[in-house]
Amino acid sequence: MIELLGASIGAFGLGAIFQSFVQHWLQSKKYARERDYNEKKEAYLGFLSSIAESEIDPSSKNSIMSGNWISRCNLFGSENVRALLSRYLETNPVSGVPHEDRPEVMRKLIQEMRDDLKRT
């Protein structure tokens, strides 16, 4: 009888430790997913805001800010977002003349950013 009581107490203790470990692991994964999502969201929205601001006021300050947000998108974004950002830079207007592919590249880039956030 004492052996059964000892085994029950031991099993209960191990079960609590295991449950605690699993809860910690699940919380860590949830925190990492939330952090990744927020980093991506901030980078994508910052990029879109900065390019809108650059269109309104094409100054060197706004250009630097756009570059900063592009760097953050390259750091946190998916491979597809990085490829489309590269294509976006390739379609920069030359002497104020828009590149013919720019609207399509922007459409694809925004859609990929949405898809990337949904996957995160």
Secondary structure by P-SEA (a helix, b strand, c coil): caaaaaaaaaaaaaaaaaaaaaaaaaaaaaaaaaaaaaaaaaaaaaaaaaaaaaaacccaaaaaaaaaaaaaaaacccaaaaaaaaaaaaacccccccccaaaaaaaaaaaaaaaaaaac
